Amino acid sequence: MMKPCPYGSHRVLAPKGALPQPAQKLDTAMPLQANEMLISVDTLNVDSASFTQIKEACQGDKEAMKAMILGIVKERGKLQNPVTGSGGMLLGRVKEVGADFPGQVKPGTPIATLVSLSLTPLVILHIKDIHLESDQVDIEGEAILFETGIYAKLPDDLDHRLALSALDVAGAPAQTARLLKPGDSVVILGAEGKSGVLCATQARMSVGDAGRVIGICHSPSQTEELRALKVCDAILMADARDPLSVYQQVVEANNGRKVDVSINVVNVQNTEMAAILPVRDGGTVYFFSMATSFSKAALGAEGVASNATMIIGNGYTPGHGDFTLDLLRSRKDLQELFMKRYGGDV
């Protein structure tokens, strides 16, 4: 058997020559190739921007959401929201491993993929349930992981749903640790959400007592859970789609100065300028949100003469899976918050 493309282009049906992520349709009928892994899927952890769009389009009706998700996967051979372009990741067990698949993993091993569902060949046989509060979808199905696809073996000491939810956004706190140094000031847009609380917790550790962590929040109930962690110096209730209001509140909360770093982890569109305006010249803007329009960010920054460095959060940082799970393990209160929101073994 000839070894197929390590990036999975052999499964692209349209357009020819594309890689799996931007492809319009993937081949899920092809037999397992020598450099692939077959996964029996239990749960899809849908990207927050994608899940929010699907939920709003279906007005929160689970049956309508099931039909929409099944339609996307049937049409594309993968779960890639045609509106947001994003996917998510999955939890399952190894079913079969090709002879040339790298590493050592055995059938039956519980794993979570660390690559997007927007590039993962997927077949859904049945949707069992949709968890509206955690962005998770329980299914019966199968998926293919290419040899370049990274994954994490699920730990024995953490609830699997909890671990899945954290691994879905593992790149955000890992990048936060790389971007911040002691004494920095940082604003986190969407600080009360899943990736937000992880980033805020890591930010507190990174900037230390001399630094300043400011959270921009929208959900009152989740904001109280963030407040209980005591990782933010200031928590502001604001709409991230209102950049001038966010800018004014952040500067006031930072003692009249712009911040060194902003981290955008919201799940709605049109928040680019709220992340850019509060950042000083020479500072850094980190867009982890998949709802980001990078043309709006680039042109908007130019329009206000911002000299900030803007970073696309690609979801990958070496060792980000272990980093984020260790962050959860380091604080019992953070682990309890995740267990309350996302926990409950499959």
PyMOL commands that set and color helices and strands:
alter all, ss='L'
color gray80, all
select helices_A, chain A and resi 9-11+48-57+62-76+117-119+160-168+171-179+194-207+220-229+243-253+272-276+294-303+320-330+332-342
alter helices_A, ss='H'
color red, helices_A
select strands_A, chain A and resi 12-14+25-26+37-46+88-97+110-113+122-131+136-145+151-153+185-189+212-217+234-237+259-264+279-287+309-312
alter strands_A, ss='S'
color yellow, strands_A
deselect
rebuild
show_as cartoon
